[in-house]
Amino acid sequence: MENYKELPLEVKSVIVKEPVNRISIIQSYIDRLSAKKYLEVGVQFGHCFSEIKCDYKVGVDPSKESMATVFKTSNDFFAENKEKFDVIFIDGLHHSEVVYTDIINSLNCLEQNGVILMHDCLPTNEFMQQIPITSQHFWTGDTWKAYVKIRQERDDLYMRVVSTDWGVGIIERGKQEKLVIDVEVNYENFDKFNKKWLNLISVQEFINSMKIG
């Protein structure tokens, strides 16, 4: 379909017969921004990286068994990188301190109108986010803590999480009030207040925000 890029996200989802997930959300931003450069941190088997359509793609992962284009840790990559990217997807080691550093480093090489996307911001039970891993099924790590920390520190970003695919975080330059938390930042409280802490939105709300025309 020649005009695929011009279609709203909900129409694309019907055409490709897949739900709104991290891949379709990433692609929607690439299409909307006419992005030329895409960076993915944490490629692993390339399930996401191989599906993304962009003129220029860089995939970073330290594992030589991954589908990355650059075999380095994210810290090593960012220390040497001199490029700017339009869309950056963070899906590397899901330890909050690592994710936090990946966010800061990504902001430093993001084009002015670019966007950072993140995976696994919304664990649905305590075991999914524990470190070391205790769940034998889905594991998000404590990625959410890094996201929440950034929301507490920065008022020059516009941040929200789409409630799909274990939580797809979105970070853009803009404005937001710093998040104020007056309870302990632990999973018990996260489970109570995740809508506020993450600025959680539904898939439909995201679709509405991305409509074209």
Secondary structure by P-SEA (a helix, b strand, c coil): ccccccccaaaaaaaacccccaaaaaaaaaaaacccbbbbcccccccccccccccbbbbbbccccccccccccaaaaaaaccccccbbbbbccccaaaaaaaaaaaaaaccccbbbbbcccccccccccccccccccccccaaaaaaaaaaaccccbbbbbbccccbbbbbbcbbbccccccccccaaaaaaccccccccccaaaaaaaaccc
